[in-house]
Amino acid sequence: MRLFGRKKRQLTKLLVVEDEPLVAFDTEHVLTDADYEVVATVDRASKAVTLIEGDTPIDLVLADVRLADGSGIDVARAARARGIPVLFLTGTPPDEADGLAEGILMKPYGPRELLGAITVIEERRTGKPPSRLPAGFRLFAGA
């Protein structure tokens, strides 16, 4: 029994899909410092889809929309087919994002907003009404 501390997270294994090296590095650093397990950080949609369709356990995909070899939309479709939630991290929200992702966090964002967005997604997936939405984050109804 846990008396103090955080409750056990449901979304712990995260896949980061980002083709900007500094953004990818910063995102990975924030997540690992917050005790998330980053299963991979990839810069191509094709690599992300391969991981999603493979045997790698993934609880949440954090994906940019514009990638060097394609779109985060393709990544989100592959994740949705496997029942894996997606959080778009982008400056250019796609029109069809509402049906593919749990939400979108607009760039630029800080560590607090990133971690807050993940918390809101987890709250919603566990049936708890989301607490406060972080700045720059929009939760979708259709995912």
Secondary structure, 3 states (H helix, E strand, C coil): CCCCCCCCCCCCEEEEECCCHHHHHHHHHHHHHCCCEEEEEECCHHHHHHHHHCCCCCCEEEECCEECCEEHHHHHHHHHHCCCCEEEEECCCCHHHHHCCCEEEECCCCHHHHHHHHHHHHHHHCCCCCCCCCCCEEECCCC
